[in-house]
């Protein structure tokens, strides 16, 4: 209605960098040829320069040689203008006609620029709306994924006579790659695991789910922590993406004889804090993360627990929490908090560590997942 001389019109969208130009709408007047003739060179020039092009008479326009698309398509008059919103090129609008009696004028172009501006504003709002809706859907998906991931973690602490347990988990994002679990190996043994999948987010969470399933399968009925970790490595190594790996600390508790079987796959060694406050590390030699070499075999060590002992398994989200000055929380602070809170309940001890980490990192967003498990031997 605004341009009765125009036979065809189209709107084309592009990526923010001006690439991937694609049609999103087109209209042809009744009786006119419906196929649009859009010159890629003309479109790229309009987007690159953010300047409109008017050709009142294509046949006499020196800018278009005889092989140019607009000439070979029989067009006689063309207007092409960029759609720019908030300094971003969203695409372009083109009107054209093959009728030799019709010519677009400078006045037509002035109005056309206003139309392009309004179209850009509407198009930009529509694109923003789509992005916001996609973000809302993503947030819902992440919240559901968070609930599903938490379902893989134990819902309560195990009940073992003479022992108390506590656990704590905090993901840096909605979902993460830290993992802990309690698995009944037999009537007289309990496996306790803490692991850290490399990376964060969805990929790490998926591997964490796989690890949870494999752990519960391989740990049942096996009193050798080394054999369990070796089996886990075989199951996961061939499926893991290049560069992905899992660090894991696995303890098998034999409560009746207070024996603790320890195997570490490249993980931070669990801390053992005695009733008197002496702290040591529960190490197992020569182990590397799961997923690095499929043929890796893992060894174990054994430790006898004493009344009043506290054993802590944790991920590097504890020791590597960073303050505004870039200083890590570190092992020394961690040991000090554990020593000072050793007389507290397992829940209170983990809460003290969490508070200390949070105080240290005040004003800095949590950068890594954080998981802890505490095993306490009754006095």
C-alpha positions in Angstrom: 0.0 0.0 0.0 2.8 2.4 0.8 4.7 1.5 -2.4 2.2 0.6 -5.2 5.1 0.5 -7.7 6.8 -2.3 -5.8 6.2 -5.9 -7.1 8.1 -7.8 -4.5 9.5 -7.4 -1.0 11.5 -9.6 1.4 13.1 -9.5 4.8 16.4 -11.3 5.4 18.0 -12.0 8.7 21.6 -12.5 9.5 23.9 -13.4 12.5 25.4 -10.6 14.6 28.6 -10.8 12.6 26.6 -10.3 9.3 27.0 -13.9 8.2 24.5 -16.6 7.4 22.0 -14.4 5.6 18.7 -16.1 5.3 15.1 -15.1 4.2 12.5 -14.9 6.9 9.6 -13.3 5.0 8.7 -12.5 1.4 5.6 -11.1 -0.4 4.8 -10.7 -4.1 2.0 -8.5 -5.6 -0.7 -10.5 -7.4 0.3 -11.0 -11.1 4.0 -10.3 -10.5 6.7 -12.9 -10.7 6.9 -14.2 -7.1 10.6 -15.3 -7.2 12.8 -12.8 -5.4 16.2 -11.9 -7.0 18.5 -11.0 -4.1 22.0 -10.2 -5.0 24.4 -11.7 -2.4 27.1 -9.1 -3.2 24.6 -6.3 -2.8 23.3 -7.8 0.4 26.8 -8.2 1.9 27.6 -4.6 0.9 24.5 -3.2 2.6 25.2 -5.2 5.8 28.9 -4.4 5.8 28.5 -0.6 5.3 25.2 -0.4 7.1 24.1 1.9 4.2 21.0 1.6 2.1 21.1 1.3 -1.7 18.7 2.9 -4.2 18.7 2.1 -7.9 16.0 4.0 -9.6 16.9 2.4 -13.0 19.0 -0.7 -12.8 19.7 -0.9 -16.5 21.5 2.5 -16.4 23.2 2.0 -13.0 27.0 1.8 -13.4 27.2 -0.1 -10.1 25.6 -3.2 -11.7 27.4 -4.9 -14.6 25.4 -7.0 -17.1 26.2 -10.2 -15.2 25.0 -8.8 -11.9 22.0 -10.7 -10.3 19.7 -7.8 -10.3 20.3 -7.1 -14.0 20.1 -10.7 -15.2 16.8 -11.1 -13.2 15.2 -8.3 -15.2 14.8 -5.9 -12.3 14.4 -2.3 -13.2 14.3 -0.6 -9.8 15.5 -1.7 -6.4 15.7 -0.4 -2.8 17.7 -2.3 -0.1 18.2 -1.1 3.4 19.8 -2.6 6.5 17.9 -3.3 9.7 20.0 -2.0 12.6 18.9 -2.2 16.2 21.1 -1.0 19.1 24.1 -0.9 16.9 23.6 -4.5 15.7 22.7 -5.4 12.1 19.8 -7.8 12.2 19.4 -8.2 8.4 17.9 -6.2 5.5 14.7 -5.3 3.7 14.5 -5.2 -0.1 11.8 -4.0 -2.5 12.0 -4.3 -6.2 10.0 -4.1 -9.5 10.5 -5.4 -13.0 8.1 -2.8 -14.5 10.1 -0.3 -16.6 7.4 2.4 -15.9 8.1 2.2 -12.2 11.0 3.9 -10.5 11.8 4.4 -6.8 12.7 7.9 -5.9 14.8 9.5 -3.1 11.5 10.4 -1.3 10.6 6.6 -1.5 14.1 5.8 0.0 13.7 8.3 2.8 10.4 6.7 3.9 11.9 3.2 3.3 14.7 4.0 5.8 12.1 4.8 8.4 10.3 1.5 7.6 13.6 -0.4 7.9 14.2 1.3 11.3 10.8 0.3 12.6 11.1 -3.2 11.3 14.5 -3.5 12.9 13.0 -2.4 16.3 10.2 -5.0 16.0 12.5 -7.7 14.7 15.0 -7.0 17.6 12.3 -7.2 20.2 11.0 -10.4 18.7 14.5 -11.9 18.7 15.0 -10.8 22.3 11.7 -12.4 23.2 12.8 -15.6 21.6 16.1 -15.5 23.5 14.3 -14.8 26.8 11.9 -17.7 26.2 14.8 -20.0 25.4 16.5 -18.8 28.6 13.4 -19.6 30.6 13.1 -23.0 29.1 16.8 -23.6 29.8 16.4 -22.5 33.4 13.6 -25.0 33.8 15.6 -27.7 32.2 18.6 -26.9 34.5 16.3 -26.9 37.6 14.9 -30.3 36.6 18.4 -31.6 35.9 19.5 -30.4 39.4 16.7 -32.3 41.0 17.5 -35.4 39.0 21.2 -35.1 39.8 20.4 -34.8 43.5 18.4 -38.0 43.2 21.6 -39.9 42.4 23.1 -38.8 45.8 22.2 -40.5 49.0 19.1 -39.2 50.6 20.3 -40.0 54.1 23.4 -41.0 56.0 24.0 -44.7 56.6 23.2 -46.2 60.0 26.2 -48.1 61.3 26.6 -49.0 65.0 29.5 -47.1 66.5 29.8 -44.6 63.7 28.2 -41.4 62.5 28.2 -39.9 59.1 27.5 -36.5 57.5 27.7 -35.1 53.9 27.6 -31.8 52.2 27.2 -30.8 48.5 27.2 -27.5 46.7 27.4 -27.1 42.9 29.0 -24.0 41.4 26.2 -24.1 38.8 22.8 -25.7 38.8 24.4 -29.0 38.2 28.0 -30.2 38.7 30.5 -33.0 38.5 31.2 -33.6 42.2 29.9 -36.9 43.6 29.6 -38.7 46.9 28.0 -42.0 47.8 27.5 -44.7 50.4 27.2 -48.3 49.0 26.5 -51.4 51.1 29.3 -53.7 50.0 28.0 -56.5 52.3 26.4 -56.9 55.7 29.7 -56.1 57.3 31.2 -53.5 55.0 30.3 -50.0 53.7 31.9 -48.2 50.7 32.3 -44.4 51.0 33.2 -42.5 47.8 33.9 -38.9 46.9 34.8 -38.0 43.3 35.3 -35.0 41.1 34.6 -35.1 37.3 36.8 -32.7 35.3 34.9 -29.7 34.1 31.6 -28.3 35.2 28.0 -28.2 34.0 26.0 -30.7 31.9 28.9 -32.8 30.6 30.4 -33.3 34.1 27.0 -34.1 35.5 26.3 -36.7 32.9 29.6 -38.5 33.7 28.8 -38.1 37.4 25.5 -40.0 36.7 27.4 -42.7 34.9 30.0 -43.0 37.7 27.2 -43.3 40.3 25.6 -46.2 38.4 28.9 -48.0 37.8 30.0 -47.5 41.4 26.9 -49.2 42.8 27.3 -52.1 40.4 31.0 -52.8 40.9 31.2 -52.1 44.7 28.6 -54.6 45.8 30.2 -57.7 47.2 33.8 -56.5 46.7 36.0 -55.8 49.7 38.9 -54.6 47.7 38.8 -50.9 47.1 41.6 -51.2 44.5 39.7 -53.8 42.5 36.5 -51.6 42.5 38.4 -48.6 41.2 40.2 -50.7 38.6 36.8 -52.0 37.4 35.4 -48.4 37.3 38.3 -47.3 35.2 37.8 -50.0 32.7 34.1 -49.2 32.5 34.5 -45.5 32.1 37.9 -45.0 30.2 36.7 -46.3 26.8 33.6 -44.0 26.9 35.1 -40.8 28.2 35.7 -37.9 25.9 39.3 -36.9 25.3 40.5 -34.6 28.1 37.8 -35.8 30.5 38.8 -37.7 33.7 37.6 -38.5 37.2 39.5 -38.2 40.5 38.1 -40.5 43.1 38.7 -41.4 46.8 37.1 -44.7 47.8 37.1 -46.1 51.4 35.7 -49.4 52.4 34.8 -49.5 56.1 34.7 -52.8 58.0 33.0 -51.5 61.1 33.4 -54.5 63.4 37.2 -54.4 63.2 37.5 -50.6 62.6 39.4 -51.3 59.4 39.5 -48.8 56.6 40.6 -49.9 53.1 41.7 -46.8 51.1 42.2 -46.4 47.3 42.7 -43.0 45.6 42.5 -42.4 41.8 44.4 -39.1 41.7 42.1 -37.6 44.3 43.0 -35.4 47.2 43.9 -37.8 50.1 41.2 -38.1 52.8 42.2 -36.5 56.2 42.3 -38.5 59.4 42.0 -36.4 62.5 42.5 -38.2 65.8 40.8 -37.5 69.1 43.9 -35.6 70.2 43.9 -33.4 67.1 46.7 -35.1 65.2 46.0 -34.9 61.5 47.4 -37.3 58.8 46.6 -38.1 55.2 45.2 -41.5 54.1 47.2 -42.2 51.0 47.5 -45.0 48.5 50.5 -44.8 46.2 51.0 -44.4 42.5 47.4 -43.9 41.3 46.2 -41.7 38.5 42.7 -40.4 37.7 40.1 -42.6 36.1 39.7 -42.3 32.4 43.4 -41.6 31.5 44.6 -45.2 30.7 42.1 -48.0 30.3 44.7 -50.6 31.5 45.5 -48.8 34.8 45.4 -51.0 37.9 44.8 -49.4 41.3 46.3 -50.4 44.7 45.0 -49.9 48.2 46.2 -49.4 51.8 44.6 -50.3 55.1 44.2 -48.2 58.3 42.9 -49.1 61.7 40.6 -46.5 63.2 40.6 -45.4 66.8 37.7 -44.1 69.0 37.2 -40.4 68.4 38.7 -40.4 64.9 37.3 -38.2 62.2 37.8 -39.0 58.5 37.1 -36.4 55.9 36.7 -36.9 52.2 36.4 -33.7 50.1 36.9 -32.2 46.6 39.2 -29.4 45.6 36.3 -26.9 45.8 37.2 -26.7 49.5 41.0 -26.2 49.3 40.9 -24.1 46.1 38.2 -21.6 47.1 39.7 -18.2 46.3 39.2 -14.8 47.9 39.3 -11.4 46.2 43.1 -11.3 46.4 43.4 -14.6 44.6 44.5 -16.5 47.7 43.4 -20.1 48.0 41.7 -21.4 51.2 44.4 -24.1 51.2 45.2 -27.2 53.2 46.5 -25.3 56.3 43.3 -23.5 56.9 41.3 -26.7 56.2 43.4 -28.7 58.7 43.0 -26.0 61.3 39.2 -25.9 61.0 39.0 -29.7 61.2 41.3 -29.8 64.2 39.3 -27.1 66.1 35.9 -28.8 65.3 37.0 -32.4 65.8 34.9 -32.7 69.0 31.8 -31.6 67.2 29.3 -33.8 65.5 30.0 -34.7 61.9 27.3 -32.3 60.7 28.7 -29.5 62.8 32.3 -30.2 61.6 31.2 -30.0 57.9 29.2 -26.8 58.7 32.3 -25.3 60.3 34.3 -26.0 57.2 31.6 -24.6 54.9 31.4 -21.4 56.9 35.2 -21.0 56.9 35.3 -21.5 53.1 32.4 -19.1 52.6 34.0 -16.4 54.8 37.3 -16.8 53.0 35.6 -16.4 49.6 33.3 -13.5 50.6 32.3 -11.4 47.6 33.7 -14.0 45.1 31.3 -16.2 43.1 31.7 -19.9 43.8 34.0 -21.2 41.1 34.0 -24.9 41.7 31.7 -27.6 43.0 32.2 -28.6 46.6 31.5 -32.0 48.2 32.4 -33.4 51.6 31.8 -36.5 53.6 32.7 -37.0 57.3 33.0 -40.3 59.0 33.2 -40.2 62.9 34.1 -43.1 65.1 32.3 -43.0 68.4 34.4 -42.7 71.5 
